[in-house]
Amino acid sequence: MSKRRVSPKVLTDIGRTRIDALLGFAMEAARQGNDGRARRYVELAGRISAKTQVPMPRDVRICRRCSIPLVPGINCTVRLRNHMVCTTCGLCGEIRRRPYLKEQSHD
């Protein structure tokens, strides 16, 4: 018997729904203070993302060093400095800086 083939579109749809569900579970676990479980959910979502070649959503902020979802006020701090958004992880201290002004006028 031959293996049943799944079309690439169905595979990406399945991957996207599972990644979204796992990241939602990770955010809930991080809000409840269960960091180990949140880290595991993010790792599983990353594996599914790599296997199905679906990019991770950009709306969920994840620490690059300790792979935990960042929830402002619970496990990270967010500050505005010099036209940058500085997000500091509360567990490992990783600082992530992003500009929030694309262009500055030099008048």
Stockholm file with secondary structure:
# STOCKHOLM 1.0

chainA/1-107         MSKRRVSPKVLTDIGRTRIDALLGFAMEAARQGNDGRARRYVELAGRISAKTQVPMPRDVRICRRCSIPLVPGINCTVRLRNHMVCTTCGLCGEIRRRPYLKEQSHD
#=GR chainA/1-107 SS CCCCCCCHHHHHHHHHHHHHHHHHHHHHHHHHTCHHHHHHHHHHHHHHHHHHTCCCCSSSCBCTTTCCBCCBTTTEEEEEETTEEEEEETTTCCEEEEESCSCCCCC
#=GC SS_cons         CCCCCCCHHHHHHHHHHHHHHHHHHHHHHHHHTCHHHHHHHHHHHHHHHHHHTCCCCSSSCBCTTTCCBCCBTTTEEEEEETTEEEEEETTTCCEEEEESCSCCCCC
//
